[in-house]
Amino acid sequence: MSEVGAYEAKTHLSQLLERVARGDRVVITKHGVPVAVLAPVGRQTDPERVATALRRFRKGNTLKPNSVRELIEEGRNGS
């Protein structure tokens, strides 16, 4: 992923769009601070794939020896 200043992005937008169409991601900065990401539309995360991966991860991973209730109470008490 590369960084491009806002002025350069405006000046070279067509070239940036060509790079993005090839799969690149470009961070657009303003005075050196990232303000936007130019990314391909087709590369968004599929929610179904994420849900499947989470289900797979949950198998074999537990919160033991604590229960969810114990963890919630611990968080409330600041312990």
Secondary structure, DSSP 8 states (H G I E B T S, - for coil): -EEEEHHHHHHTHHHHHHHHHTT--EEEEETTEEEEEE--GGG---HHHHHHHHHHHHTT---TTS-HHHHHHHHHHT-
